[in-house]
Structure formats: C-alpha cells, structure tokens
C-alpha cells in the first residue's frame, strides 16, 4: 500500500452529530462549534467545552456524518469533525471505541456507508490517488512492508505521489527522503533492509516515509508503537514542528500521557465522540477520566521547556 502524503494546518472545531445509538450502546457526543454559534445550540453535556477562541482558519480535514457498519452493527455513528491547520489532535478512548476505524475512514482506506471526508476543502473521494497522497500522509498499525526493502527504499516510497509514471527520483525527492530519515534518526541505517531492523528502528523508518511525502496532514495510528521514551519524545518534537510550520496532525494514541501533550483531545466510546476539546481545558481532562470509567487519574507535571502545561495519566 502506498503511503499517503504530507500536509500543513490551523485551529480546531469539531461538530459531532446529535446523540445516536450504536451497536455497542448509546453515546452522547459533544458539539464543538465556533463562538458565533448560539450557546443554546450546545448540547447539555457536562463535558461540553468552550469553542476555540481563535479566528477560524480553513480546515485541514473535515468529516461529515461518517457512519460505518459491519455485520449489520454500527462501528462509527454519524461522526462529524473539522480539524484546522496548525493543530495537533490526539484520538483516545477504550479498546474497541472505533479510533483506528475512524482514522482509516479519514484516510480513505475504508469507505463509510454514509458521510464523506474533505481535505483542504476538497472531497477526498474526488481526488486521485497521487492527489490524495500529496495532501494526507498515512502511518498505520503493523503495516506489512517487505523486509527486503532498505530504509532508503521505504523513505523514497513517500515520494511516489510526486513522481510521474516510472520517473526517476529527482534531487528534490532524494533531499526529502534524506531529511526525513535524519529527522527520525534513521539515516545511519539507510542501507539496511527492514528485516534486519528492530521494531523501534522499523517504526522510525515508516515515520520517515510519511514525513518524506511532505503532506500538510499527517494521519498516524499508534505511531509510538515499539518506540522507547527518548524516541517518543523525539516524535513529539517532530509533530510540534510540523504543526508550527502550518500542518495538521491527527494521531491515535494509547499512551495517554503523550495524548495529553497534543493541542486537542478527541475521546471516543462505542463508535461515537464522547468529548472533544483543548487539552488545557479542565473539562477535557475530566472527560478523559470519565471515558475510562474513572479508572485513571490526571496529575499535573512541571511545565515543558517551552512553558506549556503538562499532565500525567495514571491508572487507579
């Protein structure tokens, strides 16, 4: 499967379809709307948050009424969201909540029964494969990649959307692949086959492939798999840099401490959105505890080097 592209971003507004019933139960999603919307339009949800105070920017990615069924049961129920450029949205929730399925729908890897996704204002379904890949870069869970390919070969695959049929890689392609491998710390083994790399080394190469695409939007499903804490911190710095450059990141994360480092948090349960809001809002952190049935506790940590507040999530 070809990787998708790289992207650039802005602030976050997410609107979720009114309450619905999924196969796994009833959910009560929050509505995330601009300040211009009437307050009465917000649902009565104890975890509803104030809208983003920043002026709205053109959305990097929008999902409209995404509904997906399997075996007659709803896996996703009318999800609507809009992620601006310049924001990092982490997706979290219990196992089986629909997080990875939602991300695959946003990437166009799964076709929903209802709804559509727009990337930078254009319907995803109307884009060709290369057009889509130049806008959205994808990193999935446990991707099947030939162990005979070298790290350099894999990073160069991120440049395929920019190349013509059977075209020779350009100097720009080689520069982008080298930069991505250096950024992920994988340049030293660029000539080694993937089959000879550890799980963490392989993950860093796959991340380099996504970065080499130079797409404004990054869709990453469990990108921290097999990474040790120092390289998790390196990954977070890369995401911050991508967002600061005007890109958008949407990542599914099981590491709740890392999810709390994002700009915004989308919490899912039973195929719907339980809550969405800025991580720095108290309501968002309370909702994170609630979506896990209060089996985790959120504790403040010393501020980051750039002054941003930090929190830890601990099982109780």
N, C-alpha and C positions, 0 to 999 in steps of 0.2 A: 504494500500500500504506500502510495506516495505521501510524503509529509505535506501538510498544508503550509501556508505562508506566514510571514511576519507582519506586524501591524503597529499603528500609533493612536493615542487615546484622549479622554475627558471625564468630568464628574458623573455621578450615578443616580439615576432614577429608576426604580423598579415598580412596576404595577403588576399585581397578581389578580387573576380572575377571582370573582367572589367565591365564597365557600362552595365546595363541591364534595362529592363522596367518591372515594377511590375504593378499589377492591380491598385495600388494607385498612380502611376506616375513613372517618371524616376528618378533614383538616380545615383550619380557619386561617387562610393566608392573610398577610398584611398587605396594605396598599401603600406604595411608595410613590409619591406624586410631587410635582413642583409646587412651590409656595403659592402660585397663582390659583391653585385648585381650592375650592371652598373647603374649610375644615370639616363641614358636615359630611363631605364625601368620604372621609376616612372611616374605616370600619371600627367598631368598638372592640379593640383588641388590646389587652393590657400591655402588649409588647410593641404596639404601633409606635413609630418614631417620627420625629420631625423631619420634614424633607430637607434635602441638601440645600444650604443657604446660598451656594454659589450659582451664578447665572448658568442656565442650561447650555451645554455645548452639543454639537452634532454627535449623536450616539455612535459608538463604535460597533455595537451589536445590539439588535433588538429581537426579542422572541415574542410572538403574538399567539396566544391561545394554544400553546403546544400541548397536545394530547396524544398519548401513545398507549395502545392496548396490546396485550399479549395473552393469547388463550382466552379471550373474552374478558380479561381483567385489565383495569386501568393501571398503567405503570406511571404515567405522568398525567396530571389532570389540569388542563387549561392554564398552563404556566405562561405568564407574560412578564417580560423583563426588558430593561433598557440600560445598557452599561455605557457610560460616556468614555471618551478618550481621557487619558490621564488618571485613570483609577485602576486599582487592583481589587478585584472581587474574589474572596475565598468562599467556596461552597463546602458546607459541612452538614453533618447530621448522622443519625444512627445508620447501621448497616441496612441495606435494602430500601433506603429512602428515595432512591431514584437519581442520585447525584451523577453517577457516571453515565446513566442513560440520558439525562438532560444534556450533558456535555457533548455526547455523541450526536444528539439531535442538533445542537447548535453548530457543530462542525459539518453537518450534512452527511454524516456516516450512517445515521438512521433517519428514515422518513417518517415523520409523525402522521397519524391518521387525521389530525386536524391541526391547523395553525401553520405558521411559517416563520422563518428567521430572516432578518435583514442584516447585512453587513455594510457599514458605512452608507446606509440608506438604500442599498440595492437588495432585492430579494435574492437569497442565497441560491434558490433553485434556478434562477435565470442566468447565473454565472457559469461559464465553462470551468472545467477542472483547473486549468492554469490560473484563470482569473480568481477563482476561489482561493487557491493556494497562495497567491500573492497577497491576499488580504488576511487570511487566517492561517496561523501555524498550529499544528496539532502534535501533541505528545500524549500517547495513550498508555494504558497499563499493560505491562508484559507484552510489548509489541514483538511480533515474530519477525526478526531480521536475520538474514543469512549470516552465520558465524564466519563465513569465508570472506566477507567484505571487510576491508580495513576501516579504521576510524575515519580516515580521509575520504574513502568512498562514501561512507554514510553521511558525513557532513556535506559532501558535494551533492548528495541527493536533495538536500534542501534548496539547491539552486535550479533544479529541473524546471520549476514553473517559470523561470526567467529565460529559458533557453528554447530555441527553435528545435524542430524535429531533427534528431541526430546531429545537432550542432555541437561543435567543440566548445568546452568551457572557456569563457572569456577571462581576462585578467580580473575583472570585477567579481566574477564567480569565485575565482581562486582566493581573492582577497577576503571575500565574505566568509568563505569556509575556514580560512586560516584564523580570522578574527574570532569566529565562533568557537573554534577549538581552543584557542588561547584563553578566551573568556571563561570557559568551563574547565580549564586546567587539563585538557585532554591532548594538547599539542604534542607532548613528549612521546605519546604512543600512537601518533597518527598513522604510522605504517604497520601497526599490528592488527591482525584480524580480530573481529569482535569475539570470536570463540575463545580467544586467549585472554580476554579481559575479565576482571571481577565484575560482580553485579553492579557495584557502585561506579566503576570505570565505564561500563557499558551505558549506564544511565546518563552519565555526563556526556558521552558521545551523542546519544539520542537527543539530549537537550541542545547540543551544538547544532544538530541537524535542523531543529526548529528555529534556532536563532539565525542560522545561515540564510533562511528564507527571507529574512528582513521584512516580515509581515507586521502590520500595525497591531493585530490582535493575536494574542497567544492563548490557546486553549490547552490546558495542561491537566491531565488526570493522574493524580498521585505522583507528581514529579519528584518527590523526595524519597521514593522507594529506593532502598539499598544505599542511600547516602548517609555518611557519618555526620555528626553535628557540625564540624568545621565546614564541610561542603554544603550542608543545608544552609548555613549562614552565607556562604558564597552565592548559593542560588537566590536567596532572598535579596542580596545586594544587586544581583543581575535584574531581578524583577523590579526593584526600586528604580534602577537606572532606565529600564525600558519605559516605565510609567513616566518618569521625569522627562523623557525625550518625547512624550506625547502619545505613547502607545497605551494599550489596554491589556490587562491580564485577567483571565478567569481561570481559577485553579481549584480542583477538588483536593482537599487536604484532610487526612485523618489525624495528622499531628495538630491538635487544637492550639497548642502554644504558637505554632507557626501561623495558623489561620488567624490568630489574634493580632498578627503583625500586618495584616492586609488593611486596606483603606475601609472596605465594606465587607460585611459578612451576610451571606445568604444561607439560611438554615432551612433544610428540607426534612419533611416527615410524611410518610405514606403517599409519596408521589406528588405532594404539593409543597408550597412555600409556607413554612411556619412563621418566618420572620425575615426581614431584610433591613439592614440599616448600617450606619457607620460604626465601626468597632469602638470608637471613642465614646459612643452613647452608652450610658448605663443600661438603658433598655435592651440594647443588643446583647450585652454580656449577661443580663438576667435571662434573656431568651435562650442563649446558648446553654445555660444551666438547665432551663426548663425542657428543652428539646431532648435532653438526655435524662429526663425524669429526676433532675436534681441530684444526679449521681456524680457530678463533677462540681468543683468549686473554683472560682476565678479569684486569683490573688494578684495584687499589683507588684510589679518589679521596678527596679531603678530605671529611669529613662534611658532610651537609646542614646548613642553618641550624638545624633542629630537633635536630641531633645524630645523625640516622640515618646509618649507613654507606652509602657509595655506591661503585659499581663501573662500569667502562667495559668494553665488549666490542670487541675489535679483531681484524680479520682477520689471519691469519698465513700 
